[in-house]
Amino acid sequence: MCFNTYKNNSEDYSIRKKLNVMLFALLCIALVGCDSNEEADQETLASYIASSSLPFSDQLIACAGGGELDDLNQPDTPISVYFYPIEGAQNFRYFETTSIDDDPDDMALYSEVRLEDEPFFNGYLWRFLNVPLQEERWSRVVFETGDSLHVSNAIRLKYPIKPTDYDNTQLVVQSNGVNPTFSWPTVNDQTDAIYFQVISDRNGNLVSGTYTFEKTFTFYDLSNVVLNIRDVSPPPMLDIDSDYTFTLMTVSRDNWVNLIAQREFSTD
């Protein structure tokens, strides 16, 4: 009697065990299916480039900067990814890796991140507004024109390890009517690779946008300018007795903005 009872209990236990194993296996399959669907829904930069019918172009100027307390960002989106949308640019997209240890040249390691974007300098430049990060990573900006798919160089997001400095005291303005000279003698010599200067009017419209390797720029002397993002004819001019703003970004080789400085000036 006791033996028969033990045998029946053993059979019940064996059946329950088999059912549990089957349920566990089905659960694992379901979870794997969910993970596969999530990965399929998250497009990589490599797959986006491969699926595009447009030829690849690396002609896209972009950089990023971020700090918790500044005039350009908000606490919930302290990182700005700036880029220059050339004429005809559309379908702005943003991609990130998950770690700074990822190979920045491997497009398959970049996944699309949906971020709010907005015009900068009244639309002559543009930026993505990124949320706080816990560690560094790589990012790239992408947009399309009628004849090309444009992808920026890799941008190293150094926030929060090295937030962008905001120091207007770094700027020196030498007034000379409509041809003022700007200089910034004591900045990050060891990490700065290039300097980006913007002059905007009182309404925030971009008047000129230039890059130099030297720590000085005179409006509108292009002798030391290595890149001019507003190469128009006739060249831009400043009005006499008018107010303007000079904005400086010092940019590292990996496209992180080390410092932003701004100074209002008048063409007296």
ABEGO torsion letter per residue (X at the ends): XAAAAAAAAAAAAAAAAAAAAAAAAAAAAAAAAAAAAAAAABBBAAAAAAABABBBBABBBBBBBBBABBAABBAABABBBBBBBBBGBBGBBBBBBABAABBAABAAABBBBBBBBBBBGGGABBBBBBBBBABBBBBBBBBBBAABBBBBBBBBBAOAABBBBBBAAABBBBBBEABBBBBBABBBAAABABBBBBBBBAAGBBABBBBBABABBBOBBAAABABBABBBOBBBBBBBGBBBBBBBBBBBAAGBBABBBBBBBBBX
